[in-house]
């Protein structure tokens, strides 16, 4: 199954929320799971289980669908088994 309109809209909402976060933060890099509370406040995700599982699964899905470009602030570090997901400050 490919990307749906709802998936694209969710990705764009994550993008906007991350942009807003960096506009008010002194940080330049943050683990994706650290923003789960903010994503929940914005209504992007409804719960936070297993230390940010929902955002990690969504980013993995975007990666599998070759749509990570929808969130230009995304950055990952690959280890032997999985990826660690981060957001970095971006001028986009």
N, C-alpha and C positions, 0 to 999 in steps of 0.2 A: 504494500500500500504506500502511495506517495504522500507528499505533503498536502495538507488540506489548507483551506483559507484560515481556519481557526488556528492551525499550527503557525502559520506565517504571522497572524495577528499576535499570537502569544510571544513569538520571537521578537517582534517589534516592540511589544510592551516591555519585555525584559530589557531590550536595548535602551529604551527611553528611561527606564528606572535606573539602570546602571549609569547612564549619562548624568542623571540628576544626582545620584549618589556621589559621583566624583566631583560634581560642581560644588558640593558642600563638605567634602572631605579633604584632608591633607594627604591621604593615602594615594599611592599610584598603582597598587596591586592588591587584590583581595581575593581570597578563596571564594569560589562561587557559593558554596554552602553557607558562608558567613552572611550572605544577603537574603537568606530565606525569610527572615522576619519581615524585611522590607517588601519582598515579593508577596508575602501573605497579606500585609497591610494594603497593598495595591490590588489585591484580588487576583493575582496571576496564578498563585497556587493556594490551595485551601488548607494544607497541613504540611508539617515538617516531620517526617519520620526518618529514622536511620541517618541522622546527621546530613540532611540535605539531599536525600535520595531523589526527590522529585526534580530538582534542578539538574542534578547530575544525569539522570535518565533522559531528561529533555535535551540536554546538550549532546549527549551520546546519539540520540535520535537525529538531531540536526546534522551531526557529523556523518552518520550513516546515509542520510539523504543528500549530502553534499550542499548543505545550506547554512553552514556556520557563518558565511559571509553576511547573513542577516544581522548578526551581532558582532560588529567590528571590534568590540572590546574584549572578545573572548581570546583566551590563551590557555594552552594546556601543556603539561609536562608528561611525557609518556614514560611509564616504567614497564617492567617486564609483563605485568598482567593487565594493567588498566591505565587510564589517564587521570591526572589530577587537574581539575578545572579551576581556572582563575579568570578574573576580569582585570584588565589593565586600563589605565586612563588613556583615552583616545581623543583626538581632536575632531573625529568624525561625528 
